[in-house]
Amino acid sequence: MDIQIGDHLLYNNNQLIAVNKPAGIATQPDGSEDKSMQDLVEIYCKHPVQIVHRLDRPASGVLLFAKNKKAVAHLHKQFAAREVKKTYWAVVEHKPSPESGHLKDDLIFNQKVNKAFASEDDNSKTAELQYRLLSESDRYFLLEIDLLTGRQHQIRAQLSAMGCSIKGDVKYGAKRGNKDRSIYLHAKKLIFRHPVNNEEINIDAPLPTDNLWSFFGESINQTKQ
């Protein structure tokens, strides 16, 4: 996928850079010949950047990188202390019941099959999120998710376990995949403190431009009016 970082830039200063990652691009080099977002951001910045957090390859949304060791250490502390607010939007195949709630599961990630499973194994990790129904179409439902922990494939696995697989996510039970292999999971918002001046930074990533995302974006805008 040939993209220009300047077209996806959300935030940029001496400490940090945030981009709106398109679906289908890896966060970091993954052994394939494809350039990752980290590669592309480093080309744009003309120097190395540090990964602060990750997004799954088929997902989209706000992705933050640090430009120096001090900034990445500061952000990692915020993530570890659960001080960073991470909000996602997901389009799912079934309406959740109840329409809002708190999910807490023990998950273990199997590297061989690249998938998270519910498990009571000693190596499993607690995964927590809060969700609420924002909107619905005749076939799909839009959920807003506040991610309280940051486990691999957490949202995908937990929504699947409650019978609400994300559209296109055949790995976690969706009826069919999308032609571009994307899934309808978008990192919508990231709120954190600036590593130098401690100012609150609020980054919001515009939705992908396809018919279904546009429908839900318009329905939310109408609700706000």
N, C-alpha and C positions, 0 to 999 in steps of 0.2 A: 504494500500500500504506500503510495507516494503522497506524503503530506508536507505542508509547510508549517513549522511550529508557530510562526507569527500569526497564522490564521486561527490557532487554537490557544493562544496565550490568554491566561486569566489574571495573572499577577506576576510581577517581576520587580525585584530590587537587588541590592547588593548581597542580601542574605539568602533569599528564597526565590524560586520560580514555580508557578503552578500552571498547568495546562489542562485543557479539556480533552482527555484521551478518547480517540475514536475506538469503537469496538473492533476487535480483530488484531490489535497491536499489543505485543507483550510489554509489561512495565519495564522489564530489564532483560538483558540478553539471556536467551533460553536454549542456546545450542543450535538453533536454526540459523539459516542465512538471512532471515528477515531482520531489519533494523528495529530495535526496541524504542520505546519512548525515551528511555535514558540515553540511548545512542543519539537520537534526534535532538534532544535537549542539549546534550554536550556539544553537538555540532553548532547549534544555534548560539550557545553561550561562549563557545570557543575555549572551554576549559571543563574539567571533570565536575560532575555533580553527584551528590549523595542521595540515596533512596531514603525517604522518610516513611513511606507506607506503600502498599501495593494494591493494584486492582487486577482482577482476573482478566485474562486475555479477551474473552468474548464480551466483557462488560465495558461500559463507557463511563466518562465523568471526570471529576476534578482529581488531579494527581499532583502531589506536591514533592518537590525536590529541594534539597539544601545545597548552598554553594560553598560551604566551608564546614569544617569539623565541629566548630563551636555551635553553629546553627543546628546541625543534625543531632548533636548530643542534647541540646535544649529541647528540640521537638520530640526526640525519643522519650525523654523524661515525661513530657506532657501526655504522650500516648500511653506510656506505662501507668501513669497515675489516673488514667481515664478522664483527663481534663479537656481532651479534644472532642468536640461534638461532630459526629459523622452521620450525615443524613443521606439516605438512599431512596430512590424511587424504583419500584419494581412493578411490572405488569404481569399479572398471574392469571392462570386459566380458570380458577375457581374462587368463588367469594368466600372469604374467611369467616369462620364462626367461632367466637364472636368477632365483630367487625374491628375491634381493637383489643390489644392485649400485650402480655409480656411472655416471651418464650425463653426458657432456660433448659439447655440440653448439655449432656456430656458428649463431646465429639472427638474422634480420632481420625487423623488424616493418613490415608494409605498412599504413599508415594508411588508405588508400582502401578496402581490404577488411576492415580491422580483424582482421588475422590474422598470426601469426608463421610464418616459413618457415625451413627449414634452408638456409643459404647460405654461400658462401665469398667473398661480396662484401666489399669493403673496409669497408663500413659495418656489417657483421654484428658481433655481440657474442657472446662466449663465455658459454654457459649451462651451469651445473653443478648437479646434485642427487644425492642418495643416496636409495635407496628400499629397502623390504623388505616382504615379504608378511606381513600381520598375521593375516588370517582369510579365510575363504571361505564362500559359500553354495552352493546348487546351480547358480546362474547367474552370480554376481558375486564379485569379489575385492577385499578391502580392503588398500590399500597405505598405509604410513606414509612420508612424504617429508620429508627434511631439505633445505631449499632453501639452496643455497650462494651463489647469485647471485639477482638480482631482476629478471629480464627480463620484458617484457610477455608474457603468455600462456605463460610458460616451461614450467610443469608440464604444461599442456594439450598444448602442441606436442611436448614431449619424450616424454611417455607415448604419444601418438599415433604418433610415429615408431618406437617399439619395439613397436607393435601392441597397445597397451593403452589404447584410447580410454576416457575417463571417461564413465560412464553419463550420458546426456542431452546430451552435448557433440557435437551433429551438425556443428558447425563444424570439429571435429577428428576426424571419422570415426565417431562413435557411430551405432549402427543406427537409433535413433529418439530424438526429443526427449522431455523430460518435459512434462506438461501445463502446469506453471507456468513453463516455460522455464528452470528451474534446472539446474545441473549438480552432480554429486555430488563436489564439491571443497570441503573445509572447512579453514579455517585453524585448526588445533587449539590450537597453543601458540606463545607468543611470550616469549622470555627476553631481558632486556636489563638495563642498569644505570641506576638512577635518576639523572636529570641533576643532582641537587643533592648527595645523600649517597652516591652511588655504590653503593648497596645493590642486590643482584640482585633483579629483579622477575620473577616467573614467572606468566604469565597463561594460563589454560586455558579454552577456550570450549566449553561443552556442545554436543553434537551437535543438529542439527535434529530435530524430533519427527515423523518419519514411520516407516513400518514397516521399511523397509530400513536406515535409519540406526539405528533401535532394535535391530534384529537384531544388527548388528555391534557396537553398544555393549554389549549384553548378552553377546555371545560374548567380547569382550575382558575384561569384568569377571569372567566365569567362569574365564578363563585365569589371571587374577591371583590368584584364590582358592586 
